[in-house]
Amino acid sequence: MKHINLLAIAALVVLGACSQAPSPTGYADPHEEQNRRTHRANITLDKALISPASDVYGQVPKPARVAVTNFSDNAGLPGVVVNKFLQGKVDDAVHNSVRFLFNSTLGLLGLFDVASDIGLEERNSDFGETLHVWGAPEGDYVVLPFFGASTERDGIGILVDFVLNPLGYALPTEVRHLPKAAWVVSKFGDRYDFADSVDSILYSDGDGYSTLQLYYLDSRRYELGQVVEDDELDDLYEAYDG
């Protein structure tokens, strides 16, 4: 009941404050010293655990890895539906709900993405975007343990998304944590599939911290529909494409 009340309050907030945050300019990084320490710790974690584990997971046959990712994405979809409703994007919420229904039934609990084959692709979102739609500013750049590059707004969004998904409360206790476990495993798959790009950012010859900051902030702003005018980012994309 408490979670339902929180969602009701959030719905009232979005109805009263449905104006997108202004486009940020520059890069606010007043916590750079702490951010760099966390960045170095994440690099150490990647070297010691994440990268080796992703290499091991990468030896699992690709169809099995795809099935895990499909299951994880499908399990996270009810949370995306909630975010779309909170943003006032009812069409997207209904679209994602139908997608969830198809993949949870015909797709065997989401192991197979049958919905995309009939044009029901995922219309993704998160609570960080919801806060953006509500008018919350981006805030300072932060580096989170394990999650890496983020902002104050998106950091809050990550925390809320973990509790916002109604599926976590609907599942029986014995399998309640299965979607989160699948999400973690799917991230090892992402690390393996995009190893070259990740390594080129994290372990670049220059300042990997600044490279990651530039890449994340400009990519996230572009994702949110904000104007991004940055020649450095264009050069970065061209370098990866090359």
Secondary structure, DSSP 8 states (H G I E B T S, - for coil): -HHHHHHHHHHHHHHH---------S---TTHHHHHHHHHHHHHHIIIIIHHHHHHHTTS-HHHHHHHHHHHHHHHHHHHHHHHHHTT-HHHHHHHHHHHHHHHHTTTTTTS-HHHHTT-------HHHHHHHHT-----EEEETTTEEEEHHHHHHHHHHHHH-THHHHS-GGGTTHHHHHHHHHHHHHHHHTHHHHHHHHT-SS-HHHHHHHHHHHHHHHHTT-----HHHHHHHHHHH-
